[in-house]
Amino acid sequence: MPKSKRSLFDRLFQRHSQELRVFAGQRGGQDSAEDLVQEAYLRLLQCPDPQSIDNARAFLYRTIANLSIDQHRRQSVRERFHHDAGADDALLAQIADAEPLPEDRLTSRQALQTLNDILLELPENTRHAFVLYRLEGLPHREIGRRLGISERNSVRLVGIAAHHVLTRFTDWSEQ
């Protein structure tokens, strides 16, 4: 990530992360507030020219609002499907129990190995913060305590790692 893009990201994060978390909590619930804020920052990081955004704070707020709407829609679909699927439970259980095809297993193994390789490209603390948050589900406060960093720095490291993984994995899947 270019230094100017990273410094813009760091400044925005330091200035607005707390208020964005409150806003995200109001929009999508406290359980998903952290994820909404991280996803908004990730989308800002993915912008090819963040300097072209007139008001990055407004961009983050709008992104969080849109993400929370998407989250609500997905939840509504899940609830509707779960409600409508009562008669199809037996069929759904058969599908869920189906053994994956060998090609699917191979693809999954390759994707997992690629993810592991991509994670090994990250600095150790960044990689550990990402694994503790995404795979073990620990809150940022606990990650900060375990790694000897601040909660805010944990959020930042997970965001950086998520951006790296997403970028590199996208490159891999397009090959």
N, C-alpha and C positions, 0 to 999 in steps of 0.2 A: 504494500500500500504506500503511495507517495507520502512524503513527510507532510506536505501541506494538507492533504486529505486527512491524515491521522491527527494533526494538530486541530483541525476544524472539528473533527469528531470528539477529541478530548475536551475541547472548550465547551462544546454543546452539551456533552455528557455532564461535565462538572456544573454547568449553570442550570440545567433543566431536568436532570434525571429524577430528582425527588418529586417535583411538581408533575412530571409526566406519569410517575408511578401512581400518584394520587388520582390523576385524571383517568388513567387506565383502570384503576380499581373501581372507580365510579361507573365506568362504561362496561367493563367485562367481569367485574368481581375481583376481590383481593387475591383469590387463588391464581388467577391468570394475569394479574397486573404486570408482574416482572417479565413474563414471556411476551406480553404485548409490547412493552417498552423495548425489550431486546430486539424483537422482530422489526420495530420501527427504526431503530438505529441500524440494524442490518440492511434494511432497504435503503437507508440514506447512504450507507457505505457502498452499496451496489450501484449507486448513481454514478454514471461515467464522469460527470462534471458537477460535483456538489457546489462549487462556487457559483454556478449558474442559478441556483435556487435563491430567490430573492429573500425569503424568510424561512430559514431552516427550522426555527422553532415551530412556526405554523405548519410546515411540512410534517414534522414529527407528530404534532397534535392531530392533523388530518389523517395521517397514516394510522395512528392508534385508533381513531374513531372508525376508520374503514375496517381495520383488522377486527375490532370488537363486533362490528356488524356482521362480518364474515363468520366469526366465531359463533355468534347467536344463530345465524342461519344454519350452520353445520349442526349445532345442538338441536335445533328444531327438526331438521331432517332425521337425525338419529332417533329422537323421541317419536317422531311419526312412524319411522320404519319399525322401531321396536314395538309400537302399539299395533301396527298393521300386520306384523309378522307372526302373530300368535298362532295362526293355523299352519304356518310354514316352519315351525320350530324343528320338526323332525328332519325336513329337507335341509334346513340350515345346519343342523348338527352333522348330517352326512357330508355336506360340503366342507365344513370346518375340519372334519376328521380325515379328509382325503389326503393321501400321501402326496407330497410334491413330486413333480416330474424330475427326472435326473438333470435335465437342462436347467430347470429352475434352481435346483440345489447348487449346480456348478456356478450359475450366475450369482447366486447369493454368496457363495464362498469367495468368488472373485471380488464382489463388491465389498465384502467384509475385509478382505486382505488390502484392498485399495484404501478403505477407510483407515485401517491401521497404519498403512504407509503414510497417508496424509497427516494423521495425528502425530506421527513421529517426526514430521517436518517442523512442528511447533516447538517453541521453547518449553522447557519442562513445566514451569509453573502454569503457563497458559494451557498446556495439554491437561495437566492435572485438574485445573479449575473446570475445564470443559467436561472431562470425564466424570468428575464428582457431581456436576450439575445435571448433565444430560443423561448419564447412564445410571448414576446412583441416586439421583433425585434430591440431593442435598440443597438446602437453602444457602443463599450467598453468605449469610452471617456465619454459618458453620464452615463453609469453604474457606472464608477468610481466616477463621480461627485455626483451621487445620494447616493452612499454607502460610500463616503468619503475615497476612496482608489484610487490608481493609475490606469491608463489605463492598464498597464502591469499586475498588480495584478488582475484586472478584467478578463483579458484573461486567466491567470493562474487558477483562481477560476472556470471559466466556463469549462476549460479543465478538471480539477479535477472532477467537478460535472458530466460532460458528461461521463467520464470514469466510475465513480461510477454507474451512471444510466445504462449505457450499460452493465456493468458487472452484476449488480443485476437483470436487466431485462432479460438478457440472462439466468441467473440461474432460474428465475421464468418461462420463457417460455419452459425450458427443463423439467419442472416438470410434 
